[in-house]
Amino acid sequence: MKIAVLSRNPNLYSTRRLIEAIEQKGHQALRLDHMHCDIIMDEAGPSIYYHGEKLEQIDAIIPRIGASVTFYGTAVVRQFEMMKTFSAVDSLAITRSRDKLRSLQILSRSGLAMPRTAFTNRSENAGEYILEHLGKAPVVLKLLEGTQGLGVVLAETRKAAVSVIEAFEGLKARIIMQEFIKEAGGADIRVFVVDGEVVGAMKRQGKEGEFRSNLHRGGSANVIKLSRAEKAAALKAAKAMGLAIAGVDMLQSSRGPLILEVNSSPGLEGIEKATGKDIAQKIVEYLEKGLDKKRLPKDKVKA
C-alpha cells in the first residue's frame, strides 16, 4: 500500500514515527505538506496536485492537521475522501473537534460528564453570569481558538474573572467559561484511542504552581491504569466525535471522570515515551484493517 502522512514538518516526532511504522509494516510511505497541495475540481472528477504533479494511487492518508491551518487542511483531507482514498481521520470529525464550543455541545448531548461550561454573548455584568451558571470562583476562562494551553486563564476571584473577560472582549476574542476542578490538582489524563480501543493512557502533571498540565508548558507524564469509568468515558467521547483516532483529555474529580476535550491529531511522543507502547504501529494496523474492509464486496462486509 502507499500511505501518505499529511504533515508540514518532517522532523516532528509524530511524523517520523508514523513514517517508520508504515515502512516497518512493508508499505510505501510518503510525507505530504497539505499546504502545498492544490485542489482541482472539474468534470473529470476531483484531483490533487503536489508541487505540480498529480497525486495518484495513494491508498490511505494519515492527517496531521495543525490548528492554525484547519480550514485548508481539512479541505485537502476532504478532497482525498472525494477521491475515495481511505483517511485515518474523517475530515468532518477534524472540523468538529477543532471547534471547542461545538465539540462540547456534542459531548454534552451524548451525556458525558464534563466541567460545567458557559458561553454567552452578554458582556454586561459578566461576573454575575459566571457565578450564576458556574458557581463561585475560581473559574477557568479559555479562548475558543487556543491550543496547547495557550489562552487558558485561571481567575481566582470574581473581580479577576470580570477583568479577564473585559480584556478578552477588548481583543474581540471569543471565550468559554468553565468551573475549576480543584481536586484534579493541576493534572489531567490523556487517553489515546484507536479504532474503538484504548491503546495507551498517561497522567500529565503540571509543574509546581501551574494548573495547566500540557507537556508543552513544562508538565510531566507517567503511565496510568484507567478505571472502568475512565476507559468507558474515553471510548464514548471518541465515538461521539466520530474519531477513529483520538486523544481524549479528562480530569479526575470527586464525581468521576470529566471530559475536557477530544483531540483529532494527538501527539505520539508523550504517550509513547510514557507507556512504552508502539502507538504508531496501532494506527497503521487500523489503516490496514480499514482498507481490507473497503476492498471486500459489500455483501461480505459485516453490518
Disulfide bonds with the S-S distance in Angstrom:
none
